[in-house]
Amino acid sequence: MPAGRRDSGFVDGNLAVNLPGGNSNTKDLIRLYADRGLTVDDMVILEGAHSVGEAKCVTTIVDDLNLANVTGSAEIIDNNFREMMLKKYCPKANESNWSEIPVPMIADKSGSGLGSGSAAWGVSFFNNIIKGKGVITSDVPFAVYPSTKDLVRQYANDSALWMKKFGETMVKLGKMDVLTGEQGEIRRHCSVQNAANMHA
Ligand code: HEM
């Protein structure tokens, strides 16, 4: 990433409403990206970031309502995988905080065929959604939607290509809505706000 870009000095939780939800369908997501000047390819490439971190039960394929709304049918999901997620991570018996329970993005490491660590970065995501083992509901249809399915297979088969393009697309993303003049700050360390850094 090029250095020197201005970042906000604080986190504004209200802006989170602008983020696409895990219950969006592929057609709507494509339009959302296009509105920001991003292509279908950009969208598929960036989605590979869903090979790290975690989701909450409510944003995953174990949520029946999401599954019906987003995929139209459950056919594209690997049912054994869904059962495993329900049992291991999101048991319904745990009703009080069910929706908030965390689930790792790569819930079935064996499914990626690539183990863990840097080799699984990106590629594990694409391999898993092809097998119907995607965690976030809105991700799985990418493997079957007409304008995204071939891209998904291309990146599943070519980790080096995906990594190169992911870097380029992140740079493109970083050029959106940049702050100028006196707005925000240029961070001394890219992962922390300057004020937070002073307290460290
Ligand atoms: C199609 C657009 C996208 C949708 C619908 C989407 C949806 C989601 C959802 C539902 C979660 C789980 C949130 C939760 O349950 O707490 C999530 C997490 C995450 N997303 Fe996305 N996302 C999208 C694009 C992106 C992009 C462009 C990136 C980065 C390049 C990204 C990176 C991540 C990461 C790293 C996490 C894990 C966060 C954590 O561990 O706390 N996502 N996303």
Residues whose N, C-alpha, C, O or C-beta is under 5 A from the ligand:
A	BS01	HEM	P20 G21 G22 L29 L46 A49 V52 G53 E54 A55 K56 T59 I136 S138
